[in-house]
Each structure stands twice: as C-alpha cells, then as structure tokens.
Amino acid sequence: MGGGQQVAVVALTDPHVLALVCDICVHSLPGLTARVDAWPVLWQVAVDRGWVGAATPGGPHRCRGCDAPGTPHPGRVRCRLLADLGATPAATLLRLSGDLDAAVADDLQVVLRYAATHRRHMVVDLGGVHLIDSTVLGLLVRLYQQVRPTGGLVCLAAPSHFVRVVLHTMHLEAVFPLFEDAGAALDRLARHPSGH
C-alpha cells in the first residue's frame, strides 16, 4: 500500500469478519478470524502467540517474527486450526474446521479460554469438522465446566455422523445440546436465555 499506510486488519469475503495482519510482513495470524465484535478475543489469542502492538483493530500490530528478528516466522507455519469467532447477544459463536485432534489442542485451548469470557453461552459450530478425538473432547468438557456455574451452555451445532457417534460412545449427549446448525442453536438461546 502506498503512502506508508499500515495494514492492520483486513476484511475477508464477509466485511464483518476480520483477520489480524502484521504491519511489517503482512502475514496473518494463522488460522483464526473473528467477527468485528469479537476483536478482543482475536487480539488476546495473538498476544498469547507472541504478537505485540495496540489492542485495537487499527494497530499497530507486529507478529512474533517481526518483533524479534531471527526467530522462526510464525506467518510461514502451516495453519493447524481454522477458527472463526463471533458474538451475538445470546452467545459466543465459534466455527471450527478441520480435524480436531491433539495437534490442534494447544491452539484450541487458547481460543476456548478467551471465547468463553464474553458470553454466558457458547455455540460451537462443527459443520466443517470431520474428526474429533478425546483430547479435544476433554477441552470441550472443561469449557462446559467453566460456563456451568453461571448457568451457561455449550451447544454443538452441525455435528457430523462421526462426531455424533463419538459423543454417544463417550456418553456426552446429555452434556452438550446438539443442533442441526448454528442458527437453530442461537435461536433457542435467544428465546430461552436461561438455557432451559
């Protein structure tokens, strides 16, 4: 971009979805986008991954590699977790894609920890998830334990047949309300904010 203008946040195909971009190298925070109103969650995840700068979408923002030259550049690391964070009046919405296994557990734990602090209820959209393992199920159970004292729910939307079988095998259907899609889950929470 001309004129020395900094690139801080770029809108994706949906103008309300943001991806964090380093002002120096223009690499994005791998695998994570957020709705405009969920910016604080996106920034906190970035800080946990070594990014520095202003805690506002306008920047400046620098990735770990550009803040400390000579370190491996995180912008070139293969994306391990695809997550899109958003918020509605009723719940935090987290859309996940890919295989949810031990390889993504650390990144997912960071995302869940911060996402759960913004709304009492969570809707986790699994429409893009084909595989889920016991490590990730453990993270979801911990999320449930975190929101339960305040009457919160963790709803799972659009689980595949494989995910449903795993939940049944682990006796977790009673823990996580299941919905055909995220819209149905958000609609129920909007109509029944207490979760009942």
Backbone as CSV, one residue per row, in Angstrom:
resi,resn,N_x,N_y,N_z,CA_x,CA_y,CA_z,C_x,C_y,C_z
1,MET,0.837,-1.176,0.000,0.000,0.000,0.000,0.882,1.240,0.000
2,GLY,0.497,2.236,-0.739,1.322,3.419,-0.855,1.183,4.347,0.324
3,GLY,2.063,5.332,0.405,1.961,6.362,1.407,2.309,5.918,2.802
4,GLY,2.927,4.754,2.961,3.325,4.297,4.284,2.159,3.864,5.154
5,GLN,0.997,3.647,4.566,-0.164,3.240,5.347,0.050,1.843,5.912
6,GLN,-0.300,1.668,7.186,-0.120,0.363,7.814,-1.297,-0.545,7.504
7,VAL,-0.995,-1.814,7.301,-2.034,-2.817,7.130,-2.194,-3.514,8.467
8,ALA,-3.336,-3.362,9.100,-3.509,-3.954,10.416,-4.525,-5.083,10.390
9,VAL,-5.685,-4.818,9.871,-6.746,-5.815,9.859,-7.380,-5.789,8.482
10,VAL,-7.628,-6.950,7.915,-8.257,-6.987,6.596,-9.596,-7.681,6.692
11,ALA,-10.567,-7.161,5.957,-11.866,-7.827,5.877,-11.770,-8.943,4.866
12,LEU,-12.388,-10.076,5.180,-12.404,-11.209,4.265,-13.633,-11.083,3.365
13,THR,-14.152,-12.176,2.849,-15.301,-12.078,1.960,-16.500,-11.463,2.666
14,ASP,-16.661,-11.721,3.926,-17.686,-11.076,4.737,-17.044,-9.850,5.364
15,PRO,-17.550,-8.632,5.097,-16.895,-7.430,5.622,-16.908,-7.343,7.141
16,HIS,-17.693,-8.178,7.796,-17.745,-8.154,9.258,-16.778,-9.153,9.890
17,VAL,-16.022,-9.889,9.054,-15.053,-10.863,9.551,-13.650,-10.301,9.342
18,LEU,-12.858,-10.309,10.405,-11.524,-9.726,10.367,-10.450,-10.790,10.542
19,ALA,-9.313,-10.562,9.911,-8.119,-11.370,10.137,-7.003,-10.423,10.542
20,LEU,-6.245,-10.782,11.534,-5.151,-9.935,12.009,-3.943,-10.091,11.087
21,VAL,-3.364,-8.967,10.675,-2.246,-8.972,9.739,-1.097,-8.150,10.317
22,CYS,0.109,-8.671,10.203,1.302,-7.968,10.673,1.554,-6.738,9.801
23,ASP,1.843,-5.596,10.427,2.106,-4.363,9.687,3.383,-4.445,8.857
24,ILE,4.314,-5.294,9.266,5.623,-5.317,8.618,5.673,-6.334,7.493
25,CYS,5.331,-7.598,7.785,5.473,-8.655,6.777,4.168,-9.000,6.072
26,VAL,3.050,-8.497,6.589,1.719,-8.703,6.041,1.276,-10.170,6.088
27,HIS,1.917,-10.986,6.931,1.405,-12.329,7.187,0.289,-12.212,8.217
28,SER,-0.701,-13.083,8.104,-1.817,-13.033,9.046,-1.602,-14.008,10.191
29,LEU,-2.359,-13.790,11.251,-2.372,-14.727,12.366,-2.929,-16.035,11.834
30,PRO,-2.155,-17.119,11.832,-2.583,-18.338,11.135,-3.854,-18.945,11.700
31,GLY,-4.819,-19.159,10.810,-5.963,-19.995,11.124,-7.063,-19.392,11.942
32,LEU,-7.029,-18.075,12.219,-8.035,-17.523,13.119,-8.572,-16.220,12.572
33,THR,-9.891,-16.114,12.497,-10.560,-14.874,12.153,-11.569,-14.585,13.245
34,ALA,-12.105,-13.372,13.249,-13.088,-13.015,14.269,-14.072,-12.018,13.702
35,ARG,-15.289,-12.081,14.165,-16.266,-11.043,13.860,-15.792,-9.754,14.516
36,VAL,-16.253,-8.633,13.998,-15.806,-7.334,14.491,-16.003,-7.223,16.003
37,ASP,-17.138,-7.695,16.500,-17.408,-7.534,17.934,-16.621,-8.511,18.799
38,ALA,-15.916,-9.456,18.176,-15.091,-10.394,18.942,-13.606,-10.046,18.823
39,TRP,-13.300,-8.825,18.391,-11.907,-8.404,18.246,-11.080,-8.679,19.499
40,PRO,-11.554,-8.363,20.741,-10.703,-8.594,21.920,-10.232,-10.031,22.051
41,VAL,-11.058,-10.980,21.643,-10.665,-12.388,21.716,-9.546,-12.662,20.725
42,LEU,-9.710,-12.173,19.498,-8.685,-12.366,18.469,-7.351,-11.773,18.926
43,TRP,-7.395,-10.575,19.499,-6.152,-9.924,19.917,-5.496,-10.681,21.067
44,GLN,-6.288,-11.190,22.012,-5.700,-11.913,23.135,-5.035,-13.203,22.679
45,VAL,-5.648,-13.879,21.714,-5.015,-15.075,21.146,-3.698,-14.688,20.483
46,ALA,-3.692,-13.560,19.768,-2.465,-13.098,19.107,-1.372,-12.811,20.130
47,VAL,-1.729,-12.166,21.219,-0.744,-11.860,22.274,-0.168,-13.158,22.830
48,ASP,-1.019,-14.149,23.032,-0.540,-15.442,23.528,0.419,-16.101,22.542
49,ARG,0.300,-15.771,21.262,1.191,-16.321,20.239,2.394,-15.414,19.962
50,GLY,2.577,-14.374,20.802,3.775,-13.559,20.692,3.651,-12.278,19.911
51,TRP,2.434,-11.911,19.486,2.253,-10.654,18.769,2.321,-9.488,19.743
52,VAL,2.713,-8.325,19.248,2.780,-7.116,20.067,2.104,-5.983,19.312
53,GLY,1.736,-4.934,20.058,1.137,-3.758,19.439,-0.054,-3.274,20.221
54,ALA,-0.875,-2.483,19.551,-2.054,-1.891,20.179,-3.193,-2.900,20.228
55,ALA,-3.973,-2.828,21.284,-5.090,-3.762,21.452,-6.339,-3.258,20.731
56,THR,-6.168,-2.607,19.602,-7.284,-2.092,18.811,-7.110,-2.559,17.367
57,PRO,-8.207,-2.702,16.622,-8.084,-3.158,15.238,-7.209,-2.246,14.373
58,GLY,-7.116,-0.969,14.726,-6.336,-0.041,13.927,-4.836,-0.185,14.045
59,GLY,-4.396,-0.993,14.982,-2.955,-1.263,15.103,-2.209,-0.190,15.865
60,PRO,-0.877,-0.204,15.808,-0.071,-1.129,15.006,-0.012,-2.533,15.606
61,HIS,0.278,-3.524,14.755,0.428,-4.917,15.171,1.663,-5.504,14.509
62,ARG,2.428,-6.279,15.292,3.598,-6.967,14.730,3.584,-8.413,15.211
63,CYS,3.872,-9.328,14.284,3.934,-10.741,14.640,5.236,-11.021,15.391
64,ARG,5.329,-12.213,15.952,6.498,-12.582,16.753,7.787,-12.513,15.940
65,GLY,7.746,-12.952,14.673,8.943,-12.950,13.847,9.442,-11.558,13.536
66,CYS,8.532,-10.615,13.331,8.939,-9.242,13.009,9.299,-8.456,14.267
67,ASP,8.761,-8.864,15.401,9.106,-8.191,16.648,10.479,-8.624,17.140
68,ALA,10.855,-9.856,16.829,12.157,-10.375,17.254,12.841,-11.001,16.055
69,PRO,13.496,-10.181,15.213,14.135,-10.720,14.010,15.076,-11.876,14.341
70,GLY,15.093,-12.856,13.449,15.955,-14.017,13.661,15.213,-15.210,14.230
71,THR,13.999,-14.991,14.756,13.216,-16.119,15.264,12.413,-16.708,14.107
72,PRO,12.019,-17.978,14.213,11.216,-18.571,13.136,9.942,-17.759,12.925
73,HIS,9.609,-17.521,11.673,8.483,-16.643,11.367,7.165,-17.391,11.434
74,PRO,6.259,-17.016,12.377,5.008,-17.762,12.535,4.101,-17.668,11.324
75,GLY,4.255,-16.625,10.511,3.416,-16.497,9.324,3.671,-17.583,8.305
76,ARG,4.787,-18.271,8.420,5.106,-19.330,7.465,4.807,-20.724,8.015
77,VAL,4.265,-20.781,9.226,3.910,-22.068,9.826,2.594,-22.540,9.225
78,ARG,2.502,-23.796,8.889,1.255,-24.334,8.350,0.130,-24.151,9.352
79,CYS,-0.981,-23.665,8.879,-2.142,-23.449,9.736,-2.631,-24.798,10.275
80,ARG,-2.785,-24.886,11.595,-3.218,-26.146,12.183,-4.685,-26.098,12.598
81,LEU,-5.216,-24.915,12.883,-6.586,-24.806,13.367,-7.272,-23.684,12.612
82,LEU,-8.422,-23.956,12.047,-9.224,-22.930,11.405,-10.392,-22.623,12.318
83,ALA,-10.437,-21.388,12.817,-11.480,-20.999,13.750,-11.980,-19.611,13.401
84,ASP,-13.280,-19.417,13.487,-13.897,-18.128,13.234,-14.727,-17.781,14.460
85,LEU,-14.382,-16.706,15.135,-15.058,-16.293,16.353,-16.050,-15.185,16.065
86,GLY,-17.194,-15.274,16.668,-18.190,-14.222,16.555,-18.985,-14.134,17.838
87,ALA,-19.816,-13.127,17.944,-20.641,-12.969,19.139,-22.011,-12.464,18.736
88,THR,-23.031,-12.972,19.376,-24.396,-12.488,19.222,-24.857,-12.088,20.612
89,PRO,-25.994,-11.429,20.727,-26.486,-11.105,22.081,-26.686,-12.355,22.944
90,ALA,-26.965,-13.501,22.298,-27.276,-14.713,23.044,-26.056,-15.545,23.404
91,ALA,-25.012,-15.519,22.567,-23.914,-16.469,22.773,-22.678,-16.050,21.994
92,THR,-21.555,-16.627,22.404,-20.348,-16.586,21.586,-20.459,-17.712,20.569
93,LEU,-20.149,-17.410,19.315,-20.223,-18.402,18.250,-18.813,-18.713,17.774
94,LEU,-18.454,-19.981,17.802,-17.140,-20.432,17.357,-17.331,-21.463,16.262
95,ARG,-16.910,-21.112,15.028,-16.979,-22.055,13.909,-15.603,-22.689,13.733
96,LEU,-15.568,-24.014,13.749,-14.312,-24.745,13.615,-14.310,-25.561,12.339
97,SER,-13.123,-25.710,11.751,-12.962,-26.528,10.557,-11.707,-27.361,10.688
98,GLY,-11.701,-28.493,10.007,-10.521,-29.346,10.006,-10.667,-30.514,10.958
99,ASP,-9.561,-31.188,11.215,-9.539,-32.315,12.138,-9.179,-31.809,13.527
100,LEU,-10.052,-32.079,14.487,-9.821,-31.635,15.858,-9.177,-32.774,16.634
101,ASP,-7.851,-32.722,16.719,-7.111,-33.767,17.419,-6.024,-33.132,18.272
102,ALA,-5.159,-33.957,18.820,-4.128,-33.462,19.737,-3.226,-32.418,19.097
103,ALA,-3.072,-32.447,17.771,-2.194,-31.498,17.093,-2.693,-30.057,17.196
104,VAL,-4.011,-29.871,17.363,-4.559,-28.513,17.441,-4.985,-28.142,18.857
105,ALA,-4.779,-29.041,19.806,-5.324,-28.848,21.153,-4.818,-27.578,21.821
106,ASP,-3.530,-27.275,21.695,-2.994,-26.085,22.364,-3.635,-24.816,21.825
107,ASP,-3.727,-24.699,20.496,-4.342,-23.515,19.908,-5.816,-23.432,20.275
108,LEU,-6.513,-24.559,20.228,-7.936,-24.560,20.541,-8.173,-24.184,21.999
109,GLN,-7.323,-24.632,22.883,-7.467,-24.292,24.297,-7.396,-22.785,24.507
110,VAL,-6.479,-22.121,23.816,-6.368,-20.667,23.915,-7.647,-20.007,23.410
111,VAL,-8.133,-20.445,22.256,-9.345,-19.867,21.680,-10.532,-20.044,22.624
112,LEU,-10.714,-21.255,23.151,-11.848,-21.520,24.040,-11.769,-20.711,25.323
113,ARG,-10.566,-20.579,25.862,-10.407,-19.856,27.132,-10.901,-18.420,27.017
114,TYR,-10.535,-17.753,25.946,-10.933,-16.363,25.798,-12.345,-16.209,25.256
115,ALA,-12.755,-17.110,24.390,-14.104,-17.020,23.835,-15.153,-17.158,24.924
116,ALA,-14.888,-17.977,25.912,-15.870,-18.246,26.966,-16.036,-17.086,27.929
117,THR,-15.164,-16.098,27.874,-15.263,-14.989,28.833,-16.209,-13.893,28.366
118,HIS,-16.745,-13.965,27.137,-17.522,-12.857,26.602,-19.030,-13.061,26.654
119,ARG,-19.495,-14.268,26.690,-20.928,-14.550,26.796,-21.095,-15.756,27.710
120,ARG,-22.291,-15.857,28.308,-22.544,-16.981,29.203,-22.636,-18.286,28.426
121,HIS,-23.238,-18.234,27.234,-23.429,-19.440,26.421,-22.427,-19.467,25.266
122,MET,-22.097,-20.686,24.823,-21.213,-20.894,23.678,-21.909,-21.798,22.669
123,VAL,-21.813,-21.450,21.395,-22.245,-22.331,20.319,-21.000,-22.679,19.517
124,VAL,-20.689,-23.956,19.464,-19.534,-24.434,18.718,-20.051,-25.113,17.453
125,ASP,-19.810,-24.473,16.305,-20.283,-24.984,15.024,-19.242,-25.965,14.479
126,LEU,-19.625,-27.226,14.396,-18.719,-28.292,13.958,-18.990,-28.713,12.517
127,GLY,-19.684,-27.862,11.760,-20.051,-28.224,10.397,-18.864,-28.545,9.509
128,GLY,-17.708,-27.951,9.780,-16.523,-28.207,8.979,-15.568,-29.196,9.591
129,VAL,-16.026,-29.911,10.627,-15.165,-30.849,11.355,-15.522,-32.271,10.972
130,HIS,-14.509,-33.036,10.581,-14.754,-34.425,10.199,-14.270,-35.408,11.259
131,LEU,-13.308,-34.992,12.056,-12.722,-35.883,13.054,-12.561,-35.121,14.363
132,ILE,-12.854,-35.788,15.470,-12.646,-35.198,16.791,-12.106,-36.299,17.692
133,ASP,-11.107,-35.984,18.514,-10.547,-37.038,19.372,-10.769,-36.708,20.847
134,SER,-10.316,-37.608,21.710,-10.587,-37.487,23.145,-9.911,-36.257,23.753
135,THR,-8.788,-35.822,23.198,-8.118,-34.627,23.720,-9.009,-33.407,23.555
136,VAL,-9.577,-33.247,22.375,-10.447,-32.104,22.115,-11.756,-32.247,22.880
137,LEU,-12.286,-33.454,22.983,-13.490,-33.647,23.800,-13.223,-33.220,25.243
138,GLY,-12.028,-33.516,25.735,-11.667,-33.081,27.082,-11.687,-31.567,27.210
139,LEU,-11.226,-30.859,26.177,-11.262,-29.392,26.198,-12.701,-28.886,26.220
140,LEU,-13.576,-29.522,25.454,-14.983,-29.112,25.439,-15.654,-29.385,26.781
141,VAL,-15.300,-30.501,27.404,-15.851,-30.792,28.739,-15.372,-29.743,29.745
142,ARG,-14.098,-29.351,29.662,-13.601,-28.299,30.554,-14.311,-26.973,30.308
143,LEU,-14.604,-26.684,29.040,-15.363,-25.478,28.717,-16.744,-25.544,29.358
144,TYR,-17.391,-26.691,29.254,-18.699,-26.888,29.901,-18.597,-26.653,31.410
145,GLN,-17.560,-27.183,32.032,-17.379,-26.990,33.476,-17.128,-25.525,33.822
146,GLN,-16.511,-24.794,32.893,-16.230,-23.374,33.124,-17.505,-22.538,33.085
147,VAL,-18.415,-22.826,32.145,-19.606,-21.985,31.996,-20.781,-22.471,32.848
148,ARG,-20.756,-23.703,33.297,-21.886,-24.267,34.041,-22.229,-23.508,35.321
149,PRO,-21.245,-23.043,36.135,-21.609,-22.351,37.374,-22.456,-21.091,37.168
150,THR,-22.381,-20.467,35.991,-23.187,-19.278,35.721,-24.446,-19.611,34.930
151,GLY,-24.747,-20.903,34.802,-25.921,-21.325,34.045,-25.695,-21.369,32.559
152,GLY,-24.437,-21.338,32.132,-24.127,-21.337,30.714,-24.233,-22.712,30.088
153,LEU,-24.417,-22.719,28.780,-24.481,-23.947,27.994,-23.393,-23.931,26.928
154,VAL,-22.933,-25.106,26.561,-22.073,-25.280,25.398,-22.869,-26.120,24.408
155,CYS,-23.357,-25.474,23.354,-24.161,-26.152,22.346,-23.271,-26.527,21.166
156,LEU,-23.468,-27.721,20.641,-22.718,-28.175,19.477,-23.651,-28.169,18.275
157,ALA,-23.237,-27.470,17.222,-24.070,-27.333,16.033,-23.469,-28.097,14.862
158,ALA,-24.333,-28.676,14.058,-23.975,-29.368,12.822,-22.917,-30.449,12.998
159,PRO,-23.026,-31.274,14.055,-22.026,-32.348,14.187,-22.222,-33.403,13.099
160,SER,-21.117,-33.900,12.568,-21.187,-34.961,11.565,-21.637,-36.260,12.230
161,HIS,-21.936,-37.261,11.400,-22.305,-38.573,11.943,-21.178,-39.117,12.813
162,PHE,-19.931,-38.938,12.364,-18.791,-39.426,13.132,-18.746,-38.751,14.508
163,VAL,-18.919,-37.428,14.548,-18.879,-36.706,15.826,-20.012,-37.171,16.731
164,ARG,-21.203,-37.385,16.158,-22.331,-37.873,16.970,-22.030,-39.242,17.566
165,VAL,-21.407,-40.112,16.791,-21.060,-41.440,17.300,-20.055,-41.321,18.441
166,VAL,-19.074,-40.458,18.287,-18.076,-40.273,19.344,-18.742,-39.741,20.609
167,LEU,-19.619,-38.761,20.471,-20.312,-38.209,21.644,-21.151,-39.282,22.333
168,HIS,-21.820,-40.108,21.530,-22.623,-41.188,22.096,-21.735,-42.194,22.829
169,THR,-20.627,-42.553,22.208,-19.712,-43.530,22.804,-19.164,-43.023,24.136
170,MET,-18.897,-41.725,24.218,-18.330,-41.130,25.436,-19.411,-40.678,26.425
171,HIS,-20.687,-40.952,26.103,-21.820,-40.595,26.974,-21.867,-39.097,27.238
172,LEU,-21.690,-38.310,26.178,-21.658,-36.857,26.324,-22.872,-36.155,25.711
173,GLU,-23.856,-36.923,25.196,-25.022,-36.262,24.601,-25.777,-35.423,25.619
174,ALA,-25.799,-35.852,26.876,-26.523,-35.107,27.911,-25.787,-33.835,28.326
175,VAL,-24.494,-33.774,28.050,-23.692,-32.607,28.432,-23.836,-31.491,27.410
176,PHE,-23.834,-31.850,26.133,-23.847,-30.858,25.061,-25.140,-30.949,24.259
177,PRO,-26.004,-29.924,24.344,-27.172,-29.917,23.459,-26.715,-29.887,22.002
178,LEU,-27.328,-30.729,21.160,-26.952,-30.824,19.747,-28.018,-30.156,18.880
179,PHE,-27.563,-29.434,17.848,-28.458,-28.736,16.940,-28.032,-29.012,15.500
180,GLU,-29.002,-28.944,14.594,-28.709,-29.201,13.182,-27.769,-28.151,12.602
181,ASP,-27.890,-26.901,13.076,-26.993,-25.852,12.599,-26.877,-24.773,13.668
182,ALA,-25.936,-23.845,13.450,-25.681,-22.799,14.439,-26.890,-21.884,14.602
183,GLY,-27.603,-21.637,13.496,-28.782,-20.771,13.570,-29.823,-21.312,14.532
184,ALA,-30.054,-22.618,14.507,-31.037,-23.234,15.409,-30.592,-23.101,16.858
185,ALA,-29.311,-23.278,17.116,-28.797,-23.154,18.481,-28.929,-21.718,18.977
186,LEU,-28.547,-20.763,18.152,-28.635,-19.356,18.551,-30.080,-18.928,18.751
187,ASP,-30.984,-19.442,17.912,-32.399,-19.116,18.054,-32.941,-19.624,19.379
188,ARG,-32.578,-20.855,19.738,-33.050,-21.403,21.017,-32.514,-20.602,22.191
189,LEU,-31.243,-20.225,22.147,-30.654,-19.462,23.247,-31.243,-18.058,23.332
190,ALA,-31.603,-17.482,22.188,-32.224,-16.161,22.184,-33.613,-16.216,22.807
191,ARG,-34.344,-17.322,22.548,-35.681,-17.478,23.094,-35.676,-17.919,24.554
192,HIS,-34.618,-18.645,24.947,-34.513,-19.155,26.323,-33.124,-18.831,26.869
193,PRO,-32.859,-17.560,27.220,-31.514,-17.166,27.650,-31.034,-17.894,28.893
194,SER,-31.972,-18.427,29.691,-31.548,-19.146,30.895,-30.993,-20.511,30.554
195,GLY,-31.197,-20.958,29.294,-30.714,-22.272,28.874,-31.723,-23.369,29.079
196,HIS,-32.892,-23.046,29.632,-33.914,-24.092,29.888,-34.994,-24.032,28.823
